[in-house]
C-alpha cells in the first residue's frame, strides 16, 4: 500500500497567465509602489528614515504572523487566534525570564513552544474533532486572551531586569557593521522567517501537502495521504510563527502586554489575501504575503501621517481586502 511519503500528490489545475503566481506578485508589488508614491507625494514625512523604520518595525510583527496564516489559508482553512496566541506567547516569555529568572534563550524557547502548542490544539480540534476552523480558532482566540490576562495578573510584564532582551529586535546587527544603515534586527528576523517559510512551502513534503490539501482535500486523502496529520502540522506551524511574533513584539515593547493581540489576526489575514493567497485554498506564495504585509503597514502609516481618523483607516483597509478577494474570485478558474 502506498504511504504518505511515496504517493504522488494531486496536481492543482493549471491557471492562466494572469492567474499565475508571478502575475499576482507583480500586481501586489505594483500596488505597494503606487501606495508609497501617493503618500510620499501627499506627505514628504513618509520619506524620512525614522518613519520608514517605523513601517519596517510594524511590518515585522504583522509579517511574521501572516507567514503562518499563509500556510493555513492555502489549506482552505482560517486561523483567528494568531493575535491572542502571539500575546500569550509574549506573556509566557515574560513569565520565564522575569518571574522565574530563566536565561533569555529559555524564555524565547518557551514563547515559541507556547505558540506551537496552541497551533497544535487548533489542528487537532479541526482535523480530529472535525470542528470548523472558524469556530475552533475563534475559541482558541478567547482562550489565549483569557490565559494571557490570568497568567499575567492583568498587568504588563516588563523586561527591565533583562536589558539584552530588547536588543533582540531593536538592536541593529547591520548598523554595527554599517552605521549609516540602522536596520532593526526585527526586520532581519522577518526576512529570515520568510526565507524559512518559503523553503518549507516550496521544497518540503509539508509544503507540497499543504498545497495539495487546499487544492483538493478529498483527492489528497484518496491518494493515501494522512490529511488529518498534515493539517494538524500546518496549524502547529502557524502557531510557531505566532510564537515568534510574540517574542518579537515583547522585545520591541520591552514588555508583554496581556491586553494586546485582538485585531492582529485581521491585519495578518488581510496581508495574506492582498498578497495573492486564495481563500479557496491551493494557491499562495510567501513573497506575496510579505508584500501584502508591507502594503498594510505602508497604508496604515500613510493614513496616520495624513491625520485620517482611525475609523476611516479601517474602512480603507477593509475595502482593499474586499477588492483583493474579488480579484481572486474573478481570476479563479471556472470548472
DRENRODREN-864873 format. One record per residue (C-alpha): residue in three letters; z, x, y. Coordinates in Angstrom, 1 decimal, decimal comma. Layout:
% DRENRODREN-864873
    r      pz      px      py
  ALA       Z       X       Y
...
//
This chain:
% DRENRODREN-864873
    r      pz      px      py
  UNK     0,0     0,0     0,0
  UNK    -0,8     1,3     3,5
  UNK     2,1     2,5     5,6
  UNK     2,6     2,2     9,4
  UNK     1,8     5,9     9,7
  UNK    -1,5     5,8     7,9
  UNK    -3,0     2,4     8,8
  UNK    -5,7     2,2    11,4
  UNK    -4,6     0,2    14,5
  UNK    -6,8    -2,7    15,7
  UNK    -9,2    -1,8    18,4
  UNK    -9,0    -3,7    21,7
  UNK   -12,2    -5,4    22,8
  UNK   -14,5    -3,3    25,0
  UNK   -14,3    -4,0    28,6
  UNK   -16,9    -4,0    31,4
  UNK   -17,1    -1,0    33,8
  UNK   -15,3    -3,0    36,5
  UNK   -12,5    -3,8    34,0
  UNK   -12,2    -0,2    32,8
  UNK    -9,0     1,8    33,4
  UNK   -10,9     4,2    35,7
  UNK   -12,0     1,3    37,9
  UNK    -8,5    -0,1    38,1
  UNK    -7,0     3,2    39,1
  UNK    -9,7     3,7    41,8
  UNK    -9,1     0,2    43,2
  UNK    -5,3     0,8    43,3
  UNK    -5,7     4,3    44,9
  UNK    -8,2     2,9    47,4
  UNK    -5,7     0,2    48,3
  UNK    -2,9     2,8    48,8
  UNK    -5,2     4,8    51,1
  UNK    -6,0     1,7    53,2
  UNK    -2,4     0,6    53,5
  UNK    -1,3     4,1    54,5
  UNK    -4,2     4,4    57,0
  UNK    -3,4     1,0    58,5
  UNK     0,3     1,7    59,1
  UNK    -0,4     5,3    60,3
  UNK    -2,7     3,8    63,0
  UNK    -0,2     1,0    63,8
  UNK     2,8     3,3    64,0
  UNK     2,4     7,1    64,1
  UNK     6,0     7,4    62,9
  UNK     4,7     6,9    59,4
  UNK     3,2    10,4    59,6
  UNK     6,5    12,2    60,2
  UNK     7,7    14,3    57,3
  UNK    11,1    12,6    57,3
  UNK     9,5     9,2    56,9
  UNK     7,1    10,5    54,2
  UNK    10,1    12,0    52,4
  UNK    11,8     8,6    52,6
  UNK     8,8     7,0    51,0
  UNK     8,9     9,6    48,2
  UNK    12,6     9,1    47,6
  UNK    12,2     5,3    47,5
  UNK     9,2     5,6    45,1
  UNK    11,2     7,9    42,7
  UNK    13,7     5,2    41,6
  UNK    11,2     2,3    41,5
  UNK     8,6     4,5    39,9
  UNK    10,8     5,6    37,1
  UNK    11,8     2,0    36,4
  UNK     8,2     1,0    36,4
  UNK     7,3     3,6    33,8
  UNK     9,5     1,9    31,3
  UNK     8,3    -1,6    32,3
  UNK     4,7    -0,4    31,8
  UNK     5,2     0,0    28,0
  UNK     6,9    -3,4    27,8
  UNK     4,2    -5,2    29,7
  UNK     1,5    -3,5    27,6
  UNK     3,0    -5,2    24,6
  UNK     2,7    -8,5    26,5
  UNK     6,4    -8,6    27,0
  UNK     8,6    -8,5    30,1
  UNK    12,0    -6,9    31,0
  UNK    14,0    -8,5    33,8
  UNK    17,1    -6,3    33,0
  UNK    15,8    -2,9    34,2
  UNK    17,5    -3,1    37,6
  UNK    21,0    -4,0    36,4
  UNK    20,7    -1,7    33,4
  UNK    19,9     1,0    35,9
  UNK    23,2     0,1    37,7
  UNK    25,2     0,1    34,5
  UNK    23,8     3,5    33,6
  UNK    24,8     4,8    37,0
  UNK    28,3     3,4    36,6
  UNK    28,7     4,9    33,1
  UNK    27,6     8,3    34,6
  UNK    30,3     7,9    37,2
  UNK    32,9     7,0    34,6
  UNK    32,2    10,1    32,5
  UNK    32,0    12,5    35,4
  UNK    34,6    11,1    37,9
  UNK    37,1     9,1    35,8
  UNK    37,1    11,3    32,7
  UNK    36,3    14,6    34,3
  UNK    33,4    15,4    31,9
  UNK    30,8    18,0    32,8
  UNK    27,7    16,8    34,8
  UNK    25,3    17,2    31,8
  UNK    27,6    15,0    29,6
  UNK    27,7    12,3    32,4
  UNK    23,9    12,4    32,6
  UNK    23,6    12,0    28,9
  UNK    26,0     9,1    29,0
  UNK    23,8     7,4    31,6
  UNK    20,6     7,9    29,6
  UNK    22,3     6,6    26,4
  UNK    23,6     3,6    28,2
  UNK    20,1     2,6    29,3
  UNK    18,7     3,3    25,9
  UNK    21,4     1,2    24,2
  UNK    20,7    -1,8    26,5
  UNK    17,0    -1,5    25,8
  UNK    17,6    -1,3    22,1
  UNK    19,7    -4,5    22,2
  UNK    16,8    -6,2    24,1
  UNK    14,4    -5,1    21,5
  UNK    16,5    -6,3    18,6
  UNK    17,0    -9,7    20,3
  UNK    13,3   -10,1    20,8
  UNK    11,9    -8,6    17,6
  UNK    14,6    -9,6    15,1
  UNK    16,1   -12,8    16,5
  UNK    12,8   -14,0    18,0
  UNK    14,3   -14,7    21,4
  UNK    11,6   -14,9    24,0
  UNK    11,5   -11,7    26,1
  UNK    12,1   -13,6    29,4
  UNK    15,4   -15,2    28,0
  UNK    16,6   -12,1    26,2
  UNK    16,2    -9,7    29,1
  UNK    17,5   -12,3    31,6
  UNK    20,7   -12,5    29,5
  UNK    20,9    -8,7    29,4
  UNK    20,4    -8,6    33,2
  UNK    23,5   -10,7    33,7
  UNK    25,5    -8,9    31,0
  UNK    24,7    -5,5    32,5
  UNK    25,6    -6,7    36,0
  UNK    28,9    -8,1    34,8
  UNK    29,8    -5,0    32,9
  UNK    29,0    -2,8    35,9
  UNK    31,5    -4,8    38,0
  UNK    34,1    -4,9    35,3
  UNK    34,0    -1,2    34,4
  UNK    33,9     0,0    38,0
  UNK    36,7    -2,4    39,1
  UNK    34,2    -3,9    41,6
  UNK    34,4    -0,7    43,6
  UNK    31,9     2,1    44,1
  UNK    32,4     5,3    42,1
  UNK    31,9     8,4    44,3
  UNK    30,9    11,8    43,0
  UNK    32,8    13,8    45,7
  UNK    34,5    15,9    43,1
  UNK    31,1    16,9    41,6
  UNK    29,2    18,3    44,5
  UNK    26,4    19,7    42,3
  UNK    25,6    16,1    41,1
  UNK    23,9    15,2    44,4
  UNK    21,7    18,3    44,3
  UNK    20,1    17,0    41,1
  UNK    17,9    14,7    43,3
  UNK    18,5    15,7    46,9
  UNK    18,1    19,4    46,4
  UNK    14,7    21,0    46,5
  UNK    13,6    23,4    43,9
  UNK    10,2    23,6    45,7
  UNK    11,8    24,1    49,0
  UNK    13,9    27,0    47,7
  UNK    10,6    28,8    46,8
  UNK     8,5    27,5    49,8
  UNK    10,9    26,5    52,6
  UNK     8,1    24,7    54,5
  UNK     7,7    22,2    51,6
  UNK    11,0    20,4    51,3
  UNK    10,2    18,0    48,5
  UNK    13,3    16,4    47,0
  UNK    13,9    17,0    43,3
  UNK    13,9    13,2    42,7
  UNK    10,1    13,3    43,3
  UNK     9,7    16,1    40,7
  UNK    11,8    14,1    38,3
  UNK     9,4    11,1    38,8
  UNK     6,3    13,1    38,2
  UNK     7,8    14,9    35,2
  UNK     8,8    11,5    33,7
  UNK     5,3    10,2    34,4
  UNK     3,8    13,1    32,6
  UNK     6,0    12,5    29,6
  UNK     5,3     8,7    29,7
  UNK     1,5     9,4    29,9
  UNK     1,8    11,7    26,9
  UNK     3,7     9,1    24,9
  UNK     1,3     6,3    25,8
  UNK    -1,9     8,3    25,2
  UNK    -1,1    10,8    22,5
  UNK     1,6     9,4    20,2
  UNK     1,8     6,8    17,5
  UNK     4,3     4,8    19,6
  UNK     1,7     4,6    22,4
  UNK    -1,1     3,6    20,0
  UNK     1,0     0,8    18,5
  UNK     2,2    -0,3    22,0
  UNK    -1,4    -1,0    22,9
  UNK    -2,2    -2,5    19,5
  UNK     0,7    -4,9    19,6
  UNK    -0,3    -6,1    23,1
  UNK    -4,0    -6,4    22,2
  UNK    -3,4    -8,5    19,0
  UNK     0,1    -8,6    17,6
  UNK    -0,8   -10,6    14,5
  UNK    -3,8    -8,4    13,6
  UNK    -1,5    -5,4    14,0
  UNK     1,1    -6,9    11,7
  UNK    -1,6    -7,8     9,1
  UNK    -2,7    -4,2     9,2
  UNK     0,6    -3,1     7,7
  UNK     2,4    -2,1    10,9
  UNK     6,1    -3,0    11,2
  UNK     5,7    -4,7    14,5
  UNK     9,4    -5,5    14,9
  UNK    10,5    -1,9    14,6
  UNK     7,8    -0,6    17,0
  UNK     8,5    -3,4    19,5
  UNK    12,2    -2,5    19,4
  UNK    11,3     1,1    20,0
  UNK     9,3     0,1    23,1
  UNK    12,2    -1,7    24,7
  UNK    14,5     1,1    23,8
  UNK    12,1     3,5    25,6
  UNK    12,1     1,2    28,6
  UNK    15,9     1,3    28,6
  UNK    15,8     5,1    28,5
  UNK    13,7     5,1    31,7
  UNK    16,2     2,7    33,3
  UNK    19,0     5,1    32,4
  UNK    17,1     7,9    34,0
  UNK    16,6     5,8    37,1
  UNK    20,4     5,1    37,1
  UNK    21,2     8,8    37,1
  UNK    18,6     9,4    39,9
  UNK    19,9     6,6    42,2
  UNK    23,5     7,7    41,6
  UNK    22,7    11,2    42,5
  UNK    20,7    10,1    45,6
  UNK    23,5     7,9    46,9
  UNK    26,2    10,3    45,6
  UNK    27,9     7,2    44,2
  UNK    27,5     4,4    41,6
  UNK    27,2     1,1    43,4
  UNK    28,1    -1,7    40,9
  UNK    26,7    -4,5    43,0
  UNK    23,3    -2,7    43,3
  UNK    20,3    -3,4    41,0
  UNK    19,3    -7,1    41,4
  UNK    15,8    -7,2    42,7
  UNK    14,7    -3,8    41,5
  UNK    13,1    -5,4    38,4
  UNK    10,8    -7,3    40,7
  UNK     9,6    -4,2    42,5
  UNK     9,1    -2,4    39,2
  UNK     7,1    -5,3    37,7
  UNK     5,1    -5,5    40,9
  UNK     4,3    -1,8    40,8
  UNK     3,1    -2,1    37,2
  UNK     0,9    -5,2    37,9
  UNK    -0,6    -3,7    41,1
  UNK    -1,3    -0,5    39,1
  UNK    -3,6    -2,5    36,8
  UNK    -1,5    -3,2    33,7
  UNK    -2,5    -6,6    32,3
  UNK     0,3    -9,2    31,9
  UNK    -1,6   -10,4    28,9
  UNK    -1,0    -7,1    27,2
  UNK    -3,1    -4,4    25,6
  UNK    -4,1    -2,6    28,8
  UNK    -2,4    -0,3    31,3
  UNK    -2,0     3,3    32,5
  UNK     0,8     5,4    33,7
  UNK    -1,2     6,8    36,6
  UNK    -1,9     3,2    37,7
  UNK     1,8     2,4    37,6
  UNK     2,7     5,5    39,8
  UNK     0,0     4,5    42,3
  UNK     1,4     0,9    42,3
  UNK     4,9     2,2    42,9
  UNK     3,6     4,2    45,9
  UNK     1,8     1,1    47,2
  UNK     5,1    -0,9    47,1
  UNK     7,1     1,8    48,8
  UNK     4,5     2,5    51,5
  UNK     4,1    -1,2    52,2
  UNK     7,8    -1,8    52,5
  UNK     8,3     1,3    54,7
  UNK     5,4     0,4    56,9
  UNK     6,5    -3,2    57,4
  UNK    10,0    -2,0    58,2
  UNK     8,8     0,5    60,8
  UNK     6,8    -2,3    62,4
  UNK    10,0    -4,3    62,6
  UNK     8,7    -7,0    60,3
  UNK    11,6    -9,2    59,2
  UNK    12,7    -8,6    55,6
  UNK    11,9   -12,2    54,6
  UNK     8,3   -11,6    55,7
  UNK     8,2    -8,3    53,8
  UNK     9,0   -10,3    50,7
  UNK     6,2   -12,7    51,5
  UNK     3,6    -9,9    51,9
  UNK     4,7    -8,2    48,7
  UNK     4,7   -11,4    46,7
  UNK     1,2   -12,2    48,0
  UNK    -0,1    -8,9    46,9
  UNK     1,4    -9,3    43,4
  UNK    -0,3   -12,7    43,1
  UNK    -3,6   -11,2    44,2
  UNK    -3,2    -8,4    41,6
  UNK    -2,6   -10,9    38,8
  UNK    -5,6   -13,0    39,9
  UNK    -7,8    -9,9    39,8
  UNK    -6,5    -9,2    36,3
  UNK    -7,4   -12,7    35,2
  UNK   -11,0   -12,7    36,6
  UNK   -11,7    -9,2    35,1
  UNK   -10,2   -10,1    31,7
  UNK   -13,0   -10,6    29,0
  UNK   -13,6   -14,2    28,1
  UNK   -13,9   -15,0    24,4
//
